[in-house]
Amino acid sequence: MITSNGFNKIANLIKETISHGTYQLNGSTKTTQIYKTSVEANVLKIYLYFDDVESGSFSKFQLVDTDGNVFAEKPDNISKPNTKGLLVLFKFTITEVR
């Protein structure tokens, strides 16, 4: 059985593998930094944040690893006005299969 320490180590290894995020804004691909990460027990959360400066049609959110490969993606399509921010969450739950 994996201990809580083991789950925490796996989540932290994944977290360290993620370099940055990408997304499409009005059809153009852009890059963004990781806003925040957290590891709680067996759950890893990675956030991308977009402030009120950019507005338009946001889509195809991706996490990119240190090798330049897409690690995870969300195909969401969100219309964001310039009066609001946008927080995108990638949530990974690590489970042991017996």
Buried (B, 14 or more C-beta within 10 A) or exposed (E): EEEEEEBBBBBEEBBEBBBBBBBBBEEEEEEBEBBEBEBEEBEBBBBBBBEEEBBBEBBBBBBBBEEEEEBBBBEEEBEBEEEEEBEBEBEBEBEEEE
